Amino acid sequence: MEQRCHVSVMSKLPGSKIMKFKLDENFGSRTQEIFRSAGHDVKSVLDEKIQGCSDKNLYKICCKEKRCLVTLDIDFADITRFSPSLCDGIAVIRLPINPSIVLLGQLISQFLNALDKTPMKKRLWVVEMGRIRIHESDLD
């Protein structure tokens, strides 16, 4: 039985900034479409055929392309290895064990809706159901 994912993402408001994102290999076309529907420029590791590359290389690619990395990989929350101050941001989406596609869509929606209120650049966001923890960089 296929689960349908319906999420409510605010449309880009006039003057809202379009952001550039790179989705890690654990996100599919549905998630990519949610980002596009919200008006963002989104690329995926799968589309670019770089799945399986090391975390370090993926981080470097995102920094070079000035894209915010969106991932399920908790390793990217280690700011001593992946400094948010050197890139356009890192968003780690935290899912419970055995999540549904609906829950993933809700977390992505929560993340995208928060972008209109809080800038992402040079920050680490850890997105959990009902809250977002933000690590602010010491550098401006």
C-alpha positions as CSV (number, residue, x, y, z in Angstrom):
1,M,0.0,0.0,0.0
2,E,1.5,3.3,-1.1
3,Q,1.3,6.2,1.4
4,R,0.5,9.6,0.0
5,C,2.5,12.5,1.3
6,H,0.6,15.8,1.4
7,V,2.4,18.7,3.1
8,S,1.5,22.3,3.5
9,V,4.4,24.6,2.6
10,M,4.0,28.3,2.4
11,S,4.5,29.7,-1.0
12,K,7.4,32.1,-1.3
13,L,6.4,35.5,-0.2
14,P,7.3,38.6,-2.2
15,G,10.8,39.5,-1.2
16,S,11.5,36.0,0.3
17,K,14.9,34.6,-0.6
18,I,15.2,31.6,-2.9
19,M,17.7,29.3,-1.4
20,K,20.0,26.7,-3.0
21,F,19.8,23.2,-1.5
22,K,21.5,19.9,-2.1
23,L,19.5,16.9,-0.9
24,D,21.6,13.9,0.3
25,E,21.1,10.5,-1.2
26,N,18.5,9.4,1.3
27,F,15.9,11.8,-0.2
28,G,13.9,11.0,-3.3
29,S,12.0,12.9,-6.0
30,R,9.0,13.6,-3.7
31,T,11.2,15.6,-1.3
32,Q,12.8,17.4,-4.2
33,E,9.4,18.4,-5.5
34,I,8.5,19.8,-2.0
35,F,11.5,22.1,-2.2
36,R,10.8,23.1,-5.8
37,S,7.1,23.9,-4.9
38,A,8.3,26.2,-2.2
39,G,10.3,28.1,-4.9
40,H,13.8,26.9,-4.0
41,D,16.7,25.8,-6.3
42,V,17.3,22.2,-5.4
43,K,19.7,19.5,-6.6
44,S,20.1,16.0,-5.4
45,V,23.0,13.7,-4.8
46,L,21.1,11.0,-6.8
47,D,20.4,13.2,-9.8
48,E,24.1,14.2,-9.9
49,K,25.1,10.6,-9.5
50,I,27.5,11.3,-6.6
51,Q,25.8,8.9,-4.1
52,G,28.3,7.0,-2.1
53,C,30.8,9.8,-2.0
54,S,32.4,10.5,1.3
55,D,30.8,12.9,3.7
56,K,33.9,15.1,3.5
57,N,33.6,15.3,-0.3
58,L,29.8,16.0,-0.2
59,Y,30.5,18.8,2.3
60,K,33.2,20.3,0.0
61,I,30.8,20.1,-3.0
62,C,28.1,21.9,-1.1
63,C,30.5,24.6,0.1
64,K,31.8,25.2,-3.5
65,E,28.3,25.3,-5.0
66,K,27.1,27.6,-2.1
67,R,24.3,25.1,-1.4
68,C,22.7,24.2,2.0
69,L,23.0,20.5,2.6
70,V,19.9,18.7,3.7
71,T,20.5,15.2,5.1
72,L,19.4,12.5,7.4
73,D,23.0,11.7,8.3
74,I,23.7,12.8,11.9
75,D,27.4,12.8,11.2
76,F,26.9,16.2,9.6
77,A,25.9,17.6,13.0
78,D,29.5,17.3,14.1
79,I,30.6,21.0,13.8
80,T,34.2,20.1,14.4
81,R,34.2,18.1,11.1
82,F,31.6,20.0,9.1
83,S,31.7,23.7,10.1
84,P,28.5,25.5,9.2
85,S,30.5,28.7,9.1
86,L,32.2,27.7,5.9
87,C,29.1,26.9,3.9
88,D,25.5,28.0,3.3
89,G,24.2,25.8,6.0
90,I,23.5,22.2,7.0
91,A,20.1,20.8,7.9
92,V,20.0,17.4,9.6
93,I,16.5,16.0,9.6
94,R,16.0,13.6,12.6
95,L,13.5,10.8,12.0
96,P,12.3,8.3,14.6
97,I,12.8,4.6,14.0
98,N,10.5,3.3,11.2
99,P,9.2,6.7,10.0
100,S,6.5,7.1,7.4
101,I,6.7,9.1,4.2
102,V,4.0,11.3,5.7
103,L,6.2,12.1,8.8
104,L,9.2,12.9,6.5
105,G,7.0,15.3,4.5
106,Q,5.9,17.0,7.8
107,L,9.5,17.5,8.9
108,I,10.5,18.9,5.5
109,S,7.5,21.2,5.6
110,Q,8.3,22.4,9.2
111,F,11.9,23.1,8.0
112,L,10.9,25.1,4.9
113,N,8.3,27.1,6.8
114,A,10.9,28.1,9.4
115,L,13.2,29.5,6.7
116,D,10.9,32.5,6.2
117,K,11.5,33.5,9.8
118,T,15.1,32.5,10.4
119,P,18.1,32.7,8.0
120,M,20.0,29.4,7.4
121,K,23.3,30.6,6.1
122,K,26.3,29.5,8.2
123,R,24.1,27.6,10.6
124,L,23.5,24.0,11.5
125,W,19.8,23.2,11.9
126,V,18.7,19.9,13.6
127,V,15.1,19.4,12.6
128,E,13.0,17.2,14.9
129,M,9.2,16.9,15.1
130,G,7.9,20.1,16.7
131,R,11.3,21.8,17.2
132,I,14.4,23.0,15.4
133,R,17.7,23.3,17.2
134,I,20.0,25.9,15.6
135,H,23.7,26.1,16.1
136,E,24.9,29.6,15.2
137,S,28.4,30.1,13.8
138,D,30.9,32.2,15.6
139,L,31.9,33.8,12.3
140,D,29.9,36.5,10.5
